[in-house]
Amino acid sequence: KPSPAFIPPVAILEEAVVMALGASKYGPFNWHEIPVDAATYYSAAMRHIMSWFAGENIDPESGASHLAHARACLGILIDSQTGGSLIDNRPKTTSASETIKRLTK
């Protein structure tokens, strides 16, 4: 059975802070009511990851962790895809996994 024991509690708590910010702004679990598009949440997650990778730990707008924001975006993508409320507007491109295999030396 899947066990949350393998997820660090600090990661869950940091993500919970970001999800609460979103809930107060847009309503809790709003993506269940209004479909969300993949590109929006992918782009937001990547912006947070890039900001973190560039040395900025905390999002200046929210005061919360950039990594927690990225986790929240990914959680919404997983939940909306599983629940059927995801607008799948991913571009039709070549396989990234095949390209990674080809470029790996």
GUPA-782791 format. One line per field, with one value per residue: residue in three letters; chain; x, y, z of N, C-alpha, C in turn. Coordinates in steps of 0.001 Angstrom, whole numbers, padded with zeros to 6 digits. Layout:
// residues N
aa <- ALA/...
ch <- A/...
n.u <- X/...
n.v <- Y/...
n.w <- Z/...
ca.u <- X/...
ca.v <- Y/...
ca.w <- Z/...
c.u <- X/...
c.v <- Y/...
c.w <- Z/...
This chain:
// residues 105
aa <- LYS/PRO/SER/PRO/ALA/PHE/ILE/PRO/PRO/VAL/ALA/ILE/LEU/GLU/GLU/ALA/VAL/VAL/MET/ALA/LEU/GLY/ALA/SER/LYS/TYR/GLY/PRO/PHE/ASN/TRP/HIS/GLU/ILE/PRO/VAL/ASP/ALA/ALA/THR/TYR/TYR/SER/ALA/ALA/MET/ARG/HIS/ILE/MET/SER/TRP/PHE/ALA/GLY/GLU/ASN/ILE/ASP/PRO/GLU/SER/GLY/ALA/SER/HIS/LEU/ALA/HIS/ALA/ARG/ALA/CYS/LEU/GLY/ILE/LEU/ILE/ASP/SER/GLN/THR/GLY/GLY/SER/LEU/ILE/ASP/ASN/ARG/PRO/LYS/THR/THR/SER/ALA/SER/GLU/THR/ILE/LYS/ARG/LEU/THR/LYS
ch <- A/A/A/A/A/A/A/A/A/A/A/A/A/A/A/A/A/A/A/A/A/A/A/A/A/A/A/A/A/A/A/A/A/A/A/A/A/A/A/A/A/A/A/A/A/A/A/A/A/A/A/A/A/A/A/A/A/A/A/A/A/A/A/A/A/A/A/A/A/A/A/A/A/A/A/A/A/A/A/A/A/A/A/A/A/A/A/A/A/A/A/A/A/A/A/A/A/A/A/A/A/A/A/A/A
n.u <- 000843/000460/002511/002466/004530/006970/007281/008773/007799/008184/008128/005485/004165/005153/004123/001424/001051/001265/-000868/-002978/-002789/-003535/-006128/-007386/-007315/-008473/-010351/-010876/-009709/-010461/-009955/-011410/-013887/-013648/-012156/-008608/-005761/-003050/-000668/-000535/-000095/002191/003991/004012/005052/007597/008679/008901/010698/012925/013472/014149/016405/018110/018879/017034/015179/012685/009495/008916/006417/004494/005789/006318/007892/009618/009964/007880/005744/006115/005673/002957/001791/002373/000991/-001653/-001784/-001516/-003770/-005905/-005607/-006047/-008615/-010082/-010390/-008523/-007374/-005835/-003437/-000909/001936/002249/004925/008182/009288/010470/011826/012965/014706/016415/017626/018975/020774/022317/025454
n.v <- -001189/002293/004523/007363/007743/007850/010368/013407/015062/017881/018761/018227/019943/022489/022586/022534/025072/026673/025638/026434/029199/029406/028372/030358/032405/031473/029584/026493/023513/024354/023603/021345/022194/024084/023475/023133/024220/022362/023612/026076/025395/023814/025723/027569/025953/025420/028032/028574/026552/027283/029798/029044/027454/029369/030540/031796/031230/031801/032814/036069/037306/035723/034918/032334/029118/028578/025993/024657/025899/024891/022154/022303/023123/020876/018935/019775/019387/016555/015757/016944/015735/013050/013264/014129/016818/018207/020243/019169/020589/020148/020467/018813/017023/015640/012653/013196/011406/009642/011375/012065/009588/009295/011426/010922/010019
n.w <- 000000/-000690/001147/003100/004828/003630/002670/003369/006319/006585/003944/003222/004998/004221/001605/002252/003340/001035/-000455/001174/000874/-001824/-001588/-000093/-001908/-004320/-003635/-001935/-003420/-005978/-008591/-008992/-009600/-011642/-014614/-015098/-016980/-018325/-019229/-017880/-015134/-015341/-016350/-014213/-012137/-013186/-013280/-010534/-009768/-011306/-010186/-007580/-008165/-009085/-006765/-005115/-002409/-001252/-002322/-003288/-003475/-002087/000217/000776/000350/-002710/-003681/-002422/-003667/-006253/-005753/-005045/-007449/-009034/-007586/-008001/-010759/-010873/-009379/-010808/-013301/-012645/-011621/-013775/-014439/-015857/-018426/-021092/-022537/-023432/-025543/-028684/-029026/-029727/-028058/-024853/-023201/-025023/-026360/-024263/-023776/-026218/-026127/-023923/-022779
ca.u <- 000000/001236/002722/002950/005696/008156/007309/009214/006732/008421/007677/004016/003748/005437/003135/000126/001011/000982/-002231/-003886/-002782/-004371/-007519/-007949/-007400/-009312/-011277/-010231/-009962/-011204/-009739/-012439/-015072/-013297/-010985/-007358/-004989/-001739/000412/-000482/000514/003555/004782/004174/005981/008944/009164/009304/011916/014035/013790/014865/017706/018922/019298/015968/014421/011341/008769/008718/004998/003735/006564/006403/008954/009453/009812/006513/004867/006244/004958/001518/001427/002410/-000119/-002878/-001757/-001797/-005162/-006848/-005507/-006704/-010035/-010750/-010628/-007353/-007381/-004514/-002964/000522/002263/002569/006341/008872/009433/011614/012612/013775/015769/017370/018399/019835/021807/023100/026698
ca.v <- 000000/003542/005022/008738/007752/008101/011783/014194/015916/019298/019029/018262/021153/023649/022575/022878/026538/027216/025245/027293/030510/029248/028181/031649/033279/030912/028603/025194/022516/025030/022897/020318/022864/024776/022782/023879/023751/021822/024551/027099/024861/023423/026957/028114/025080/025627/029344/028435/025737/028088/030827/028367/027011/030583/030974/032460/030184/032237/033622/037382/037681/034980/034659/030880/028433/028325/024550/024304/026341/023915/020943/022566/023087/019482/018244/020141/018678/015136/015597/017284/014705/011858/013542/014472/018257/018796/020544/018708/021398/019934/020471/017525/017097/014357/012082/013684/010275/009145/012344/011931/008371/009543/012392/010448/009347
ca.w <- 000000/-000658/002506/003253/005712/002823/002289/004525/006862/006317/002572/003259/005710/003363/000530/002847/003457/-000296/-000828/001940/000204/-003012/-001164/000318/-003078/-005393/-003092/-001785/-004471/-007047/-009861/-009142/-010133/-012885/-015169/-015204/-018124/-017983/-019524/-016832/-013922/-015708/-016434/-012860/-011419/-013722/-012830/-009132/-009718/-011827/-009187/-006510/-008663/-009222/-005444/-004348/-001715/-000879/-003300/-002672/-003448/-001080/001416/000941/-000366/-004149/-003894/-002006/-004759/-007334/-005312/-005110/-008873/-009486/-006927/-008712/-012045/-010634/-008928/-011879/-014336/-012123/-011424/-015022/-014619/-016498/-019853/-021510/-023660/-023643/-026968/-029298/-029351/-029695/-026733/-024078/-022702/-026140/-026597/-023164/-024060/-027371/-025790/-022785/-023187
c.u <- 000880/001333/003235/004173/006981/008265/007740/008103/006935/007957/006153/003540/003991/004435/001756/-000037/000626/-000439/-003273/-003936/-003668/-005839/-008150/-008137/-008435/-010412/-010590/-010660/-010749/-011053/-010695/-013688/-014822/-012061/-009777/-006560/-003564/-000638/000559/000261/001933/004449/005032/005168/007409/009518/009646/010583/013115/014438/014581/016280/018658/019290/018243/015096/012955/010741/008461/007250/004256/004460/006733/007512/008635/009237/008421/005500/004914/005513/003446/001037/001362/001293/-001448/-002926/-002105/-003259/-006154/-006785/-006245/-008207/-010783/-011021/-009432/-007625/-005970/-004086/-001446/000795/002558/004011/006933/009068/010675/012460/013481/014943/016832/018239/019416/021007/022694/024303/027237
c.v <- 001241/004074/006457/008828/008036/009550/012591/015121/017398/019666/019127/019562/022407/023731/022973/024389/027149/026867/026086/028698/030463/029107/029505/032582/032793/029978/027252/024221/023095/024324/021722/020900/023491/024086/023713/023336/023404/022854/025613/026594/024349/024662/027548/027275/025317/026987/029276/027619/026534/029182/030220/027993/028194/031183/031665/031386/030528/033109/034983/037801/037015/034837/033178/030321/028260/026833/024077/024753/025350/022621/021138/022524/021652/018668/018526/019449/017204/014938/015894/016274/013436/012054/013975/015951/018971/019025/020228/019464/021316/019924/019053/017606/015699/013924/012614/012512/009676/010089/012246/010695/008625/010447/011968/009663/008512
c.w <- 000000/000771/002509/004163/004944/002359/003511/005027/006571/004912/002514/003903/004879/002214/001053/003001/002110/-000730/-000072/001348/-001037/-002661/-000759/-000868/-004098/-004900/-003010/-002888/-005642/-008393/-010040/-009800/-011493/-013446/-015290/-016375/-017705/-018155/-018434/-015605/-014168/-015707/-015055/-012060/-011881/-013311/-011382/-009011/-010222/-010839/-008039/-006956/-008832/-007867/-004602/-003709/-001505/-001968/-002672/-002579/-002295/000244/001702/000054/-001849/-004405/-003473/-003049/-005914/-006986/-005414/-006551/-009381/-008851/-007610/-010068/-011869/-010287/-010040/-013020/-013892/-012015/-012669/-015230/-015254/-017976/-020339/-022758/-023793/-025140/-027455/-029778/-029373/-028249/-026027/-023604/-023803/-026433/-025516/-023387/-025178/-027000/-024623/-023279/-022065
